[in-house]
């Protein structure tokens, strides 16, 4: 199922996205099932409200009550656009990233919330570095992370996690760059092998920076 939703932004306001939705409930054994239209009846009003973990919790609580369920899970997967400003020219552009919100809730228990993000970044090409005295080129890489937040700990924004992941690579991705920006961007690049060697420590520090979260899945 796909529906438009409003996602809360770090700077305030919201961004409209088209989300692919997975919605499941666990019913008591004496129930034969539930009509699929009830899932849509729950989801439709929420597409008009900016969403973050608090709204996901309320959505799941509504599902438990209306469907008389023991547990419920909802996942929204969507493309989110980050505003990027070039380091020298200051030109702004938009970078698309794959993000997800996942909430799981059992009756009488706090919600488990996960923030997922697939973030592109650049790393120095090892082959190019080996055969070049200068001017080795960068290559595009991608970091995929899912963070689960402990009960009572507020979730960080997508923009916060994106910044943490970019810091694990050589340089951020900028969709729009001028010549002056390119010169700065290639300084201090790390090889892909250097990034992989520091992989565990880097994502451990990422989780520490996102205080109250644990890394469920991390891949470069």
C-alpha positions as CSV (number, residue, x, y, z in Angstrom):
1,X,0.0,0.0,0.0
2,X,1.2,3.5,-0.8
3,X,-0.1,6.8,0.7
4,X,1.2,10.4,1.0
5,X,2.4,11.3,4.5
6,X,3.9,14.4,6.1
7,X,7.3,13.9,7.9
8,X,8.5,16.3,10.5
9,X,11.6,18.2,9.6
10,X,14.5,19.2,11.9
11,X,14.0,22.9,11.1
12,X,10.3,22.8,11.8
13,X,7.4,22.2,9.5
14,X,7.2,19.0,7.4
15,X,8.0,17.4,4.1
16,X,5.4,15.5,2.1
17,X,6.5,12.1,1.0
18,X,5.0,9.1,-0.8
19,X,5.4,6.1,1.6
20,X,5.2,2.4,1.0
21,X,3.3,1.0,4.1
22,X,3.6,-2.4,5.8
23,X,0.9,-2.7,8.5
24,X,0.4,-5.9,10.6
25,X,-1.5,-6.9,13.8
26,X,-1.5,-9.9,16.1
27,X,-5.1,-10.9,17.0
28,X,-6.3,-13.2,19.7
29,X,-6.7,-16.8,18.6
30,X,-10.5,-16.7,18.8
31,X,-10.5,-14.0,16.1
32,X,-10.6,-15.3,12.5
33,X,-9.1,-12.1,11.1
34,X,-10.0,-8.5,10.4
35,X,-11.2,-6.7,7.3
36,X,-8.4,-5.0,5.4
37,X,-10.4,-1.8,5.0
38,X,-9.9,-1.2,8.7
39,X,-6.2,-0.7,8.2
40,X,-6.9,2.0,5.6
41,X,-9.5,3.7,7.9
42,X,-6.7,4.0,10.6
43,X,-4.1,5.2,8.2
44,X,-6.0,7.8,6.2
45,X,-6.5,10.5,8.9
46,X,-2.8,10.3,9.9
47,X,-1.6,11.3,6.4
48,X,-2.8,14.9,7.2
49,X,-0.6,15.1,10.4
50,X,3.2,15.6,10.5
51,X,4.7,12.4,11.7
52,X,7.5,11.4,14.0
53,X,7.8,8.8,16.8
54,X,5.0,10.3,18.9
55,X,2.5,10.1,16.1
56,X,3.6,6.6,15.2
57,X,2.9,5.6,18.9
58,X,-0.6,7.1,18.7
59,X,-1.3,5.4,15.4
60,X,-0.3,2.0,16.8
61,X,-2.4,2.6,20.0
62,X,-5.4,3.3,17.8
63,X,-4.8,0.1,15.9
64,X,-4.6,-2.0,19.1
65,X,-7.9,-0.5,20.4
66,X,-9.9,-0.5,17.1
67,X,-8.8,-4.0,16.0
68,X,-8.7,-5.5,19.5
69,X,-5.2,-6.7,18.8
70,X,-2.5,-7.9,21.1
71,X,0.3,-6.3,19.1
72,X,0.7,-4.1,16.0
73,X,3.6,-3.0,13.7
74,X,3.7,-0.4,11.0
75,X,6.5,0.6,8.7
76,X,6.7,3.6,6.4
77,X,9.4,3.5,3.7
78,X,9.9,6.7,1.7
79,X,12.3,9.0,-0.2
80,X,13.3,12.0,1.8
81,X,15.0,15.1,0.4
82,X,17.9,16.8,2.3
83,X,18.9,20.4,1.5
84,X,22.6,20.5,0.8
85,X,24.7,23.7,0.6
86,X,27.9,23.6,-1.4
87,X,31.0,24.3,0.9
88,X,32.4,27.4,-1.0
89,X,29.8,28.7,-3.5
90,X,26.9,28.2,-1.1
91,X,24.7,26.9,-3.9
92,X,21.8,24.9,-2.5
93,X,20.4,21.6,-4.0
94,X,18.4,18.6,-2.9
95,X,19.8,15.1,-2.1
96,X,17.3,12.2,-2.1
97,X,17.8,9.5,0.5
98,X,15.9,6.3,1.4
99,X,14.4,6.5,4.9
100,X,12.0,4.5,7.0
101,X,10.0,4.8,10.3
102,X,9.1,1.5,12.0
103,X,7.0,1.2,15.1
104,X,6.1,-1.9,17.1
105,X,3.8,-1.9,20.1
106,X,2.3,-4.5,22.4
107,X,-0.7,-3.8,24.5
108,X,0.3,-2.2,27.8
109,X,4.0,-1.8,26.7
110,X,5.9,1.1,25.3
111,X,6.5,1.4,21.6
112,X,9.7,0.3,19.9
113,X,10.7,2.8,17.3
114,X,13.3,2.4,14.6
115,X,14.7,5.0,12.2
116,X,16.2,3.7,9.0
117,X,18.4,5.5,6.6
118,X,20.4,4.7,3.4
119,X,22.9,7.6,3.0
120,X,25.3,8.1,0.1
121,X,28.8,9.5,0.6
122,X,32.1,9.6,-1.2
123,X,35.3,7.6,-0.5
124,X,38.7,7.7,-2.2
125,X,39.1,5.1,-4.9
126,X,42.0,2.8,-3.8
127,X,43.0,1.8,-7.4
128,X,43.1,5.4,-8.5
129,X,45.2,6.3,-5.5
130,X,47.8,3.6,-6.1
131,X,48.5,4.7,-9.7
132,X,48.3,8.5,-9.1
133,X,50.7,10.9,-7.6
134,X,47.9,13.4,-7.3
135,X,44.3,13.9,-8.4
136,X,43.0,10.5,-7.5
137,X,39.2,10.4,-7.9
138,X,36.5,9.6,-5.3
139,X,33.8,6.9,-5.7
140,X,30.3,6.9,-4.4
141,X,29.5,4.6,-1.4
142,X,26.4,4.1,0.6
143,X,25.8,3.5,4.4
144,X,22.7,1.7,5.5
145,X,21.7,1.9,9.2
146,X,18.7,1.1,11.4
147,X,18.6,2.7,14.8
148,X,16.2,1.4,17.6
149,X,15.5,4.0,20.3
150,X,15.1,2.9,23.9
151,X,11.8,3.7,25.6
152,X,11.5,7.2,26.8
153,X,14.4,8.5,24.7
154,X,13.4,10.9,22.0
155,X,14.3,10.0,18.4
156,X,16.7,12.2,16.4
157,X,15.7,13.6,13.1
158,X,16.5,12.2,9.7
159,X,18.8,15.2,9.2
160,X,20.7,14.4,12.4
161,X,21.4,10.8,11.4
162,X,22.3,11.8,7.9
163,X,25.0,14.1,9.2
164,X,26.4,11.4,11.5
165,X,26.6,8.9,8.6
166,X,28.3,11.5,6.3
167,X,31.0,11.9,8.9
168,X,31.9,8.2,8.6
169,X,33.1,8.7,5.0
170,X,35.5,10.9,3.1
171,X,33.1,13.6,2.0
172,X,29.4,14.3,1.7
173,X,27.5,14.1,-1.6
174,X,26.5,17.5,-3.1
175,X,24.2,17.3,-6.1
176,X,25.3,20.8,-7.2
177,X,29.0,21.9,-7.1
178,X,31.0,24.6,-8.8
179,X,34.8,24.5,-9.5
180,X,35.7,26.1,-6.2
181,X,33.7,23.5,-4.3
182,X,35.3,20.6,-6.1
183,X,38.8,21.7,-5.0
184,X,37.8,21.7,-1.3
185,X,35.7,18.5,-1.6
186,X,38.7,16.3,-2.7
187,X,41.0,17.3,0.2
188,X,41.6,14.8,3.0
189,X,39.8,11.9,1.3
190,X,39.9,8.4,3.0
191,X,40.3,5.2,1.0
192,X,37.4,2.8,1.1
193,X,39.7,0.2,2.8
194,X,40.4,2.8,5.6
195,X,36.7,3.3,6.1
196,X,36.0,-0.4,6.3
197,X,38.8,-1.0,8.9
198,X,37.3,1.6,11.2
199,X,33.8,0.4,10.4
200,X,32.8,-1.0,13.9
201,X,34.3,1.8,15.8
202,X,32.7,4.4,13.6
203,X,29.2,3.1,13.8
204,X,29.6,2.6,17.6
205,X,30.4,6.3,17.8
206,X,27.4,7.0,15.6
207,X,25.1,5.2,18.1
208,X,26.8,7.1,21.0
209,X,26.1,10.4,19.3
210,X,22.5,9.4,18.8
211,X,22.2,9.0,22.6
212,X,19.7,6.3,23.7
213,X,19.8,4.3,20.4
214,X,21.3,1.0,19.5
215,X,22.5,0.1,16.0
216,X,20.4,-2.9,14.7
217,X,21.9,-3.0,11.2
218,X,24.8,-1.2,9.7
219,X,26.4,-1.8,6.3
220,X,28.6,0.1,3.9
